[in-house]
Amino acid sequence: MANALQMAVVFFAIVAIFKIISDTIVRKRLIDKGMVDEKIKFLYNGSAKAKALANLKWGIVLIGIGLAALLSYIFPDFISEGGAVGLIFIFAGAGFLIYYFLLSRIAREEEKGSAD
């Protein structure tokens, strides 16, 4: 019974991912053809730098989550299951904080560069 439930969850997750990707492709094509208003264009026309920073954010967060999972795997005698979940949240939050400080530092450097 559990295997059937797991297979159903995986199937619906895959379907949801494909739907999100195909909807995004359709929206971008509509924007490229100019068939939507300016408010929608603003949401989907991000710069390459913004995309790179978003990738950096999720990379830092996922590394933190992976590190927390690895620590809970290496030290099972010291970290319980509840502790592992807490550790994952702590490391994910630390990843977001690191990203925030990096982003604020980048913004300050850009302000200095534009002021010169």
Summary of the structure (lengths in Angstrom):
residues: 116
radius of gyration: 20.4
end to end distance: 66.3
largest distance: 66.3
contacts: 254
relative contact order: 0.07
helix: 87%
strand: 0%
